[in-house]
Amino acid sequence: MKVAIAALLCVSAAAAQTMSIEEYEPRSTLVVPQHIVKRARYPFIDVHNHQRRLGTREDVERLIRAMDGINMRAMVNLSGGSGERLKQGIALLGPYYGRRIVTFANISFQGIDEPGYGERIARRFEADVRNGARGLKLFKNFGMTVKDSRGRRVPVDDPRFDKLFETCARLGVPVLIHTAEPKPLFEPMDKYNERWLELKWYPHRARPPDRYPPWETLIAEQHRLFARHPKTIFINAHLGWLGGDLARLGKLLDRLPNVYTEFGAVIEELGRQPRFARQFFIRYQDRILFGKDTWRPEEYATYFRVLETADEYFPHDRKHHGLWRLYGMDLPDEVLKKVYYENALRIIPGIEREGEGR
C-alpha cells in the first residue's frame, strides 16, 4: 500500500514538473467577504464602447435589454464611421438615439498628403455633427501605424489635424483619443516584463522598436497635442496608459484642464492599487468617466466590484491583461455618481437626462 501511494505521489510530482506556466492557475485559499455586483449601483454611461454589428432593429432592442440588465443608462458608440454610414447607423437606432445611445464619428486618412486635407476632414466632421455625431473618436492607428504617401509615420501632433481639433472646440464636442498601447508591450519580452505571458499568448500585441515608435514618443506627442488645443475637450482613453503611474496622470490633469480620462480595458491597473487609486479618484472625481471598451456584459461585474466594494484579492476574467488579483476601491457615492454619469452628461452633448426627451 505504501509503495502504491509513493508511486502515485511520484507521478503527481512528475506531472507538476512538466506543467507549463500557461496551465498554472492556482485557486486561492483565502476566505474573505465577497460582494458580487452584477448591476451598477447607479445608472451609468459607458463612454467607450464599440457597436459594429447592429444591423437590424431587433439587434438594437437586444442591446437595450442587455444594457438594462446591468443598469447602463446610455452608451457611446465610438465606431460610427462618417458620411452615409454614420447617418444610416443613427437612423437604425430610432427613438433610442440620445436616450440610450449616442455615436461618435471617425475620420479617414486617405489623401493625407493632398492640398487641403486638413480643411476637408474638418468640413466632413462638421457635416457628421450636423447629422447627429456627438464627438470624434481617434483609434490607435493614429500616430502608431498611419503613414503618408512616402511611408513616413504621421505623428499624433501633426499640424494637418489642427483644423479638425479647432472645429471640435467650436462645435463643443469632445475627442476621445486612443494613443499607443500598454508600455510593457513596447519593452523586451524578457523575465522582467510583467506582461510576458500575455505576449506569449498573443505575440501580435508586441510593439518592437523596428516596427513601432517608442512608447514615450507617442505619449509625448499626445500631450503636446492636448496642450496646443486648450479649447478642445479630450478624453484620454485607457487612462492614457498611465494606470500604472497615476501620479504622472494626475500631473497631466493638473496642467491641462481640457483633458479628461476613462478606464476602458484597464480596470486591472486600478484594482491592484486600491488605496492610491481611491485617492486619485477622489481628487480627480470631476475628470474621470466610465469606460469599458469591449461589449461583453458579463465583464462589467468586475468594474462594478472594483469601483463599489472593499472586497479583497478577487479574480477577474481578463487575466490576459494582468495575472494579479484585484481589490475594491470602495468609492464614496458622490464620486461614483460623477464617474458613472454626471461627468459624461457635462461634456458629451446630446445624452438625455432621466425624464428628458420622449
Phi and psi in degrees as a GROMACS rama.xvg file:
@    title "Ramachandran Plot"
@    xaxis  label "Phi"
@    yaxis  label "Psi"
@TYPE xy
-62.3773  -37.9873  LYS-2
-63.7798  -40.7145  VAL-3
-64.9704  -42.6287  ALA-4
-64.4752  -43.6719  ILE-5
-60.8994  -40.424  ALA-6
-64.8834  -40.6803  ALA-7
-63.358  -41.394  LEU-8
-64.6209  -37.799  LEU-9
-63.9488  -41.8248  CYS-10
-62.6422  -43.859  VAL-11
-63.0553  -42.5172  SER-12
-64.8946  -39.4538  ALA-13
-63.7763  -40.4293  ALA-14
-63.7674  -39.0309  ALA-15
-64.1494  -36.2712  ALA-16
-69.3174  -28.4561  GLN-17
-92.5824  -6.00087  THR-18
-67.691  136.407  MET-19
-83.6266  163.077  SER-20
-65.1316  -28.2484  ILE-21
-64.9769  -28.0709  GLU-22
-84.8917  -17.6952  GLU-23
-73.1798  118.111  TYR-24
-144.965  77.271  GLU-25
-65.6393  146.506  PRO-26
-96.9648  126.529  ARG-27
-68.0122  139.171  SER-28
-98.5263  3.00654  THR-29
-69.9141  131.314  LEU-30
-112.882  107.897  VAL-31
-138.099  163.188  VAL-32
-58.4807  142.755  PRO-33
-127.597  141.19  GLN-34
-136.39  95.4621  HIS-35
-79.8471  121.241  ILE-36
-112.864  103.229  VAL-37
-95.1905  -7.61512  LYS-38
-139.648  129.218  ARG-39
-61.3965  146.542  ALA-40
-62.8337  -34.5567  ARG-41
-126.5  152.406  TYR-42
-58.3955  132.093  PRO-43
-124.326  160.699  PHE-44
-114.375  120.382  ILE-45
-91.4429  109.081  ASP-46
-87.3546  -1.24628  VAL-47
-135.76  91.1566  HIS-48
-145.381  165.835  ASN-49
-135.273  123.225  HIS-50
-125.997  93.2046  GLN-51
-101.389  -6.02417  ARG-52
-115.712  20.1699  ARG-53
-82.1065  105.488  LEU-54
-112.024  -19.4341  GLY-55
-136.62  165.837  THR-56
-64.9538  -29.9222  ARG-57
-64.1265  -37.9339  GLU-58
-60.6743  -41.0712  ASP-59
-65.8785  -45.8225  VAL-60
-61.2551  -39.509  GLU-61
-63.7815  -41.276  ARG-62
-63.7839  -43.2588  LEU-63
-62.9617  -40.7725  ILE-64
-63.1676  -40.6252  ARG-65
-66.1161  -38.3928  ALA-66
-61.6042  -43.1018  MET-67
-60.2166  -36.1439  ASP-68
-64.2295  -26.3987  GLY-69
-110.829  8.24046  ILE-70
70.4532  33.7512  ASN-71
-83.3997  113.503  MET-72
-72.9248  -41.5976  ARG-73
-153.653  157.629  ALA-74
-130.103  141.278  MET-75
-102.938  113.785  VAL-76
-87.2887  112.986  ASN-77
-86.2189  -3.17975  LEU-78
-108.256  52.4385  SER-79
-82.1795  -18.3943  GLY-80
74.8672  -147.087  GLY-81
-154.82  166.452  SER-82
60.4286  -133.785  GLY-83
-65.514  -37.0802  GLU-84
-60.2726  -42.8243  ARG-85
-61.3378  -47.0392  LEU-86
-61.6266  -42.5246  LYS-87
-65.4584  -40.4362  GLN-88
-63.8269  -41.3518  GLY-89
-68.5379  -39.6908  ILE-90
-62.0679  -36.3963  ALA-91
-61.6543  -32.5644  LEU-92
-73.0534  -20.4616  LEU-93
52.6666  -129.728  GLY-94
-67.8982  -11.3888  PRO-95
-80.9997  -14.4382  TYR-96
-70.4799  126.023  TYR-97
92.0638  -42.7094  GLY-98
-73.516  -44.7657  ARG-99
-126.711  -26.4324  ARG-100
-139.535  136.834  ILE-101
-127.871  161.785  VAL-102
-124.437  140.031  THR-103
-101.696  147.042  PHE-104
-89.7988  164.638  ALA-105
-126.419  165.405  ASN-106
-117.875  164.278  ILE-107
-107.983  144.622  SER-108
-99.4442  7.59825  PHE-109
-65.6998  133.15  GLN-110
74.5081  27.3823  GLY-111
-63.0182  -24.4237  ILE-112
-91.1177  -5.37569  ASP-113
-76.3008  146.908  GLU-114
-57.684  137.357  PRO-115
80.9796  10.1125  GLY-116
-57.8002  -47.3652  TYR-117
-59.8712  -45.0997  GLY-118
-65.7546  -36.7899  GLU-119
-65.4442  -46.5316  ARG-120
-70.3191  -28.8204  ILE-121
-66.8093  -42.3092  ALA-122
-65.322  -39.4872  ARG-123
-63.7161  -42.2779  ARG-124
-66.8759  -39.3822  PHE-125
-61.4642  -37.633  GLU-126
-64.8969  -37.9911  ALA-127
-63.0185  -38.5226  ASP-128
-65.2607  -40.7886  VAL-129
-61.3309  -30.7691  ARG-130
-87.4986  4.38318  ASN-131
121.858  -9.64193  GLY-132
-62.8228  141.357  ALA-133
-109.291  5.55013  ARG-134
175.498  -178.133  GLY-135
-119.933  135.939  LEU-136
-116.88  127.892  LYS-137
-110.325  125.017  LEU-138
-84.1589  172.598  PHE-139
-69.067  -14.8258  LYS-140
-66.0874  -24.4534  ASN-141
-68.3324  112.313  PHE-142
98.5046  -29.8777  GLY-143
-99.2894  -44.9144  MET-144
-127.606  -13.8017  THR-145
-67.108  130.802  VAL-146
-128.692  156.994  LYS-147
-85.6962  -173.81  ASP-148
-66.9616  -17.8166  SER-149
-95.2667  3.85341  ARG-150
83.7994  12.4312  GLY-151
-88.4606  138.608  ARG-152
-64.3516  138.429  ARG-153
-92.0584  113.88  VAL-154
-71.0276  160.534  PRO-155
-61.1032  -35.3341  VAL-156
-98.1741  27.7411  ASP-157
-60.2497  129.351  ASP-158
-66.4036  -14.4584  PRO-159
-63.0909  -15.9641  ARG-160
-101.133  2.43855  PHE-161
-58.1999  -43.0871  ASP-162
-61.1291  -37.1956  LYS-163
-62.3549  -47.7534  LEU-164
-69.8398  -32.4599  PHE-165
-65.2076  -36.9057  GLU-166
-64.8937  -41.0024  THR-167
-59.3034  -43.1814  CYS-168
-63.8579  -44.2834  ALA-169
-64.1974  -36.835  ARG-170
-83.8522  -10.8095  LEU-171
72.9941  33.4311  GLY-172
-117.503  145.424  VAL-173
-84.2691  164.082  PRO-174
-116.096  117.317  VAL-175
-97.0678  117.753  LEU-176
-123.497  131.764  ILE-177
-108.435  115.493  HIS-178
-121.915  133.727  THR-179
66.8529  -159.979  ALA-180
-146.877  177.164  GLU-181
-53.32  137.649  PRO-182
-55.8188  -40.841  LYS-183
-59.3638  -22.4787  PRO-184
-71.2203  -18.5014  LEU-185
-91.3777  -8.28257  PHE-186
-97.3766  164.526  GLU-187
-58.2904  142.796  PRO-188
-84.7095  80.4885  MET-189
-127.794  -172.005  ASP-190
-68.7088  -11.0162  LYS-191
-94.2167  -8.98377  TYR-192
-84.5892  115.83  ASN-193
-70.8756  -8.29964  GLU-194
-108.028  25.8825  ARG-195
-56.7267  -45.1576  TRP-196
-67.1267  -39.2691  LEU-197
-59.4086  -43.2881  GLU-198
-67.7161  -30.0198  LEU-199
-71.1467  -40.9322  LYS-200
-70.1839  -39.7429  TRP-201
-128.076  72.2841  TYR-202
-60.1903  -23.2115  PRO-203
-68.6288  -11.5298  HIS-204
-81.3063  -11.9813  ARG-205
-64.8286  145.731  ALA-206
-124.111  71.0001  ARG-207
-67.9962  152.744  PRO-208
-67.4531  -18.6059  PRO-209
-79.5054  -7.7637  ASP-210
-124.657  -19.0465  ARG-211
-133.742  153.64  TYR-212
-71.0071  157.613  PRO-213
-60.6738  149.285  PRO-214
-56.6838  -46.7151  TRP-215
-63.1761  -32.2885  GLU-216
-63.373  -46.672  THR-217
-63.6792  -44.4214  LEU-218
-65.0453  -40.4412  ILE-219
-63.8526  -40.6704  ALA-220
-62.036  -43.1229  GLU-221
-61.6888  -45.3647  GLN-222
-67.0932  -33.4233  HIS-223
-66.4687  -37.4336  ARG-224
-61.1725  -46.6173  LEU-225
-57.6354  -42.7985  PHE-226
-70.6972  -32.8953  ALA-227
-74.6704  -17.125  ARG-228
-126.192  69.8195  HIS-229
-67.2433  -16.2404  PRO-230
-91.6094  -5.92311  LYS-231
-95.8328  132.976  THR-232
-84.8345  121.767  ILE-233
-112.074  133.721  PHE-234
-104.98  109.462  ILE-235
-81.2125  106.399  ASN-236
-65.4337  150.627  ALA-237
59.2747  36.5846  HIS-238
56.0121  25.3642  LEU-239
61.2747  22.3033  GLY-240
55.6453  30.3706  TRP-241
-114.628  21.7554  LEU-242
-62.5014  -24.5361  GLY-243
-90.1613  3.1472  GLY-244
-147.001  66.1938  ASP-245
-63.0075  -27.9239  LEU-246
-62.5798  -41.0568  ALA-247
-67.0385  -40.6425  ARG-248
-62.2945  -40.1237  LEU-249
-60.7943  -40.0978  GLY-250
-63.0389  -37.541  LYS-251
-63.113  -45.6859  LEU-252
-65.8196  -35.5806  LEU-253
-64.5947  -38.9787  ASP-254
-79.2797  -30.9794  ARG-255
-127.253  95.3573  LEU-256
-68.8044  -8.54508  PRO-257
-87.5959  1.76538  ASN-258
-105.297  132.369  VAL-259
-120.646  174.408  TYR-260
-147.044  166.838  THR-261
-146.806  165.485  GLU-262
-118.484  33.525  PHE-263
-59.0571  129.68  GLY-264
66.8439  11.546  ALA-265
-131.261  24.5939  VAL-266
-61.6618  -26.1048  ILE-267
-64.1346  -31.6604  GLU-268
-67.3223  -39.7956  GLU-269
-72.1178  -38.8724  LEU-270
-70.969  -12.3572  GLY-271
-98.7773  -1.06914  ARG-272
-138.106  57.7814  GLN-273
-61.3845  -35.8641  PRO-274
-70.6711  -48.8634  ARG-275
-69.1233  -39.0835  PHE-276
-63.0917  -37.3017  ALA-277
-62.44  -44.8384  ARG-278
-59.9561  -41.4133  GLN-279
-62.486  -46.0153  PHE-280
-64.4774  -38.1176  PHE-281
-68.177  -42.7004  ILE-282
-67.2861  -40.447  ARG-283
-109.796  35.7301  TYR-284
-62.1527  -20.8141  GLN-285
-90.632  1.9614  ASP-286
-124.336  4.6981  ARG-287
-115.979  133.948  ILE-288
-119.288  157.966  LEU-289
-80.7487  128.521  PHE-290
-141.502  149.706  GLY-291
-123.348  -42.371  LYS-292
92.6813  -60.4115  ASP-293
-104.542  143.859  THR-294
-91.0185  83.8691  TRP-295
-128.496  94.9643  ARG-296
-53.298  -33.3615  PRO-297
-67.9858  -19.4264  GLU-298
-82.5695  -15.1257  GLU-299
-64.2236  -25.9749  TYR-300
-57.6845  -36.7994  ALA-301
-63.5401  -41.0546  THR-302
-62.5015  -47.7976  TYR-303
-60.3513  -41.2038  PHE-304
-67.2062  -40.5186  ARG-305
-65.5045  -41.4919  VAL-306
-75.3377  -39.3932  LEU-307
-100.55  -24.0603  GLU-308
-111.458  171.247  THR-309
-108.887  24.0221  ALA-310
-60.6332  153.473  ASP-311
-120.025  142.276  GLU-312
50.2212  56.686  TYR-313
-111.19  152.352  PHE-314
-77.9871  165.681  PRO-315
-133.665  169.19  HIS-316
-99.2322  20.2674  ASP-317
-132.317  52.2339  ARG-318
-64.5225  -18.1569  LYS-319
-71.9642  -3.6914  HIS-320
-112.79  14.8702  HIS-321
153.19  123.091  GLY-322
-80.1367  -13.8279  LEU-323
-76.6219  162.605  TRP-324
-91.706  168.925  ARG-325
-116.874  163.406  LEU-326
-133.502  150.202  TYR-327
-84.0329  148.244  GLY-328
-89.0871  -18.9345  MET-329
51.1548  57.1047  ASP-330
-69.898  144.39  LEU-331
-61.7058  152.29  PRO-332
-57.7927  -39.2925  ASP-333
-65.8074  -30.7508  GLU-334
-75.9854  -42.7279  VAL-335
-56.423  -44.1713  LEU-336
-61.0077  -40.8917  LYS-337
-66.6631  -44.7199  LYS-338
-68.619  -40.1902  VAL-339
-71.1552  -39.242  TYR-340
-152.215  -31.3088  TYR-341
-64.9241  -43.2542  GLU-342
-65.3048  -40.0144  ASN-343
-64.3999  -42.8501  ALA-344
-62.1563  -29.5735  LEU-345
-75.6094  -35.0406  ARG-346
-111.769  -12.0721  ILE-347
-108.384  113.829  ILE-348
-73.5155  153.503  PRO-349
88.223  2.07186  GLY-350
-91.3537  118.08  ILE-351
-70.869  140.312  GLU-352
-79.1611  164.322  ARG-353
-54.4563  129.961  GLU-354
88.9907  -11.7368  GLY-355
-84.7458  166.444  GLU-356
70.689  -147.397  GLY-357
